[in-house]
Structures are given as structure tokens and as C-alpha cells.
Amino acid sequence: MKKINLILAFIIFTSGAAAFADEAVVAEVTHTQLQAVTQDGYGTYAAGDKVTISGILLNAPEQILDPTPGSGDMGGEWQVYIQGEGDDHAGTALWLGQYYSKVSSSDDYKDEELLSELCRINRDPSTGYIFNVGDRIRVTGWYKFYKGKTNINEKHEKDSFFDFKIELIKPAAGLPQPEVVKLDELKDINDEYIFDAERLSGCEYYQSRLIRIENVEVIDPENWGSNGTITVMDSNGHTFPVRLGLGAGFTRYDCPAGKIDVVGIMDQESSGYLVCKDGYRLWVANYDGNSLVLTDRGYKRGNLTGDVNGNFKIDLDDVSEIIENWLKSVPGLCDCY
């Protein structure tokens, strides 16, 4: 009996030690380190299988990609951006998809499995708190380079071994002040993207961070709409694409006219996989209809319960939106047990 107990104790000790060792190899890195690239814009970080990063959550995932099971080419998708703080002038995207078999040999998430996974990553595992824009969070997970940036994801593998973990550090820490950037800092005189492999200037310097481009005009308002892409131009003829998210504001409100500012997240999805010097865009998750700044400030004037569209009165337009969305839900935010 004593011998059996010793064997069991050894197994428990070695298992615990192995688990501790596994945690120990997860390096805490800066976003700057994780996003380092070659002269061709290809990611170079390869110091470990997994990493831990921390920063400020910049967006609600369901306003960037549709998490509804079975939607889109990759099925339900989930994506957020985390911005580094202090001297860590960079940011990182987190992504999860449903139909991994389209890009790997992995199995796909069944609809109910995806919903369960969304419920997990939308909440702090210790408190059940639902993550929101402006929270300071910590992420531990695998990473994979894709078209210009190194994402934290599941490496296109459904197995729980590849899960990433998100933890709350401080709720409502606050969004960072968007950096004011001129288009001539992002585009050259030929209206080509400025690429700096050292990531000290140009588009790479601002990638996955919140920025503000001032005094531009939408030159293709006919492209306005949820999940669309519009182009803004400054007085010197520099242009820049703006990806519109899935927020309701792009349906409720018209495209702002005249000179405006744009506040959004700098993103990259290059045209190639090995040379990644293009595909930069500003991603605006939602619009609050203020007509002067293309952004979502996250709050409204007025205090009328039932004012769904935020026009300071309750009428049939509000009722119409309620009926249109009747019994719909946001996957991963409700019915989580």
C-alpha cells in the first residue's frame, strides 16, 4: 500500500510539475515584439508556441465580424483588437472561426459547439464578467501570421488544446486617446502605402491601434452600408479605404457628407501571403450618426427608454427596428450556461 501511495504521489507531483512547466514556457511579450516583420512584411516572431499579451480592448467582436453559426464563408467568426500601452506602440488582433476545414485539416465547430466557445471567450473565466470596449485584458494563446499581422488564434484547430484564454485585468480602464494621423503619413506622393519594416513610421506603426484621420471627405458614398468599404480623401489627393463594421448605425444613418474626421482601428489584410506591404485599411465598427466624425462614441444624449435609433423620440421607426430584430440574439452573449 505504501508503495502504491508513493507511486500515486509521484504521478501527481510530476503531472503538476509538467503543467507548471508548460505555463512557464508561455512568454509574456509586448505587441511590438509579436508584430515584428521582415523587409517583405512577413512576421518574424517565433520564440515559443504560445504567448501572453495584455492591453486595452478596442472593439465589440460582433460589430466587426458576424458570430452567427453558419454565416459567411468561414461560418460564425469572432475578432477583437487589443492595443498595447505605454511604450508598446503596437496592437494585436484575436480571431476565431467556425469552418476550419476550409483552411486546414481540422474538424469544424458544430453550431452548438461554436456558441459554447463564444460564451467562453466573451467572459472572464474567474468572474463571468462580459468583456467590453475599454477593458484592460490579458490573453494567453497560440499565434499565427496572416496577410500582414500576427494574430492570436487557435491555429485553425478545433481541439481545445489550441484554445486561447482571455482574463480581465481592469474593467472600464478606458479607451486610449486615438492618435491623430495625417494621410501623408500613411500614403506617399503617388498615393501608395508607406511601409516601414522597422515599424517606426507609416501604416505598420499604427497597425491594430486606434487612430483619427482629420479633415477628409467620403468620395464614394454609394458604397455606404453595413460591412461595406468606402474611400476617404484629403485635400492633397491622398486616399484611404475605410471598412465599415456591422453596427446598426450604418443602416440607421446616412453617410456623412463634406469634411469629416474618421476614428477607427488600423488594420491590414494584404493581397499576398509572403509579401505583405499593402491591404491597409481603417476599420470603423459602428457609427453614432453625429455627421461630423465617423465613429461610435458609445453613448447617446437623451434618456428615453425605447428610443432604439437614438433620434430623441419614440415612434414607429423604433417599433419597426424592434419588430425586425424580434427574438434575435447575439451569439455568445446570451443563453450561456
C-alpha positions, 0 to 999 in steps of 0.5 A: 500500500505504501508503495502504491501511495508513493507511486500515486504521489509521484504521478501527481507531483510530476503531472503538476510539475509538467503543467507548471512547466508548460505555463512557464514556457508561455512568454509574456511579450509586448505587441511590438515584439509579436508584430515584428516583420521582415523587409517583405512584411512577413512576421518574424516572431517565433520564440515559443508556441504560445504567448501572453499579451495584455492591453486595452480592448478596442472593439465589440467582436460582433460589430466587426465580424458576424458570430452567427453559426453558419454565416459567411464563408468561414461560418460564425467568426469572432475578432477583437483588437487589443492595443498595447500601452505605454511604450508598446506602440503596437496592437494585436488582433484575436480571431476565431472561426467556425469552418476550419476545414476550409483552411486546414485539416481540422474538424469544424465547430458544430453550431452548438459547439461554436456558441459554447466557445463564444460564451467562453471567450466573451467572459472572464473565466474567474468572474463571468464578467462580459468583456467590453470596449475599454477593458484592460485584458490579458490573453494567453494563446497560440499565434499565427501570421496572416496577410500582414499581422500576427494574430492570436488564434487557435491555429485553425484547430478545433481541439481545445488544446489550441484554445486561447484564454482571455482574463480581465485585468481592469474593467472600464480602464478606458479607451486610449486617446486615438492618435491623430494621423495625417494621410501623408503619413500613411500614403506617399506622393503617388498615393501608395502605402508607406511601409516601414519594416522597422515599424517606426513610421507609416501604416505598420506603426499604427497597425491594430491601434486606434487612430483619427484621420482629420479633415477628409471627405467620403468620395464614394458614398454609394458604397455606404452600408453595413460591412461595406468599404468606402474611400476617404480623401484629403485635400492633397489627393491622398486616399484611404479605404475605410471598412465599415463594421456591422453596427446598426448605425450604418443602416440607421444613418446616412453617410456623412457628407463634406469634411469629416474626421474618421476614428477607427482601428488600423488594420491590414489584410494584404493581397499576398501571403509572403509579401505583405506591404499593402491591404491597409485599411481603417476599420470603423465598427459602428457609427453614432450618426453625429455627421461630423466624425465617423465613429461610435462614441458609445453613448447617446444624449437623451434618456428615453427608454425605447428610443432604439435609433437614438433620434430623441423620440419614440415612434414607429421607426423604433417599433419597426427596428424592434419588430425586425430584430424580434427574438434575435440574439447575439451569439455568445452573449446570451443563453450561456450556461 
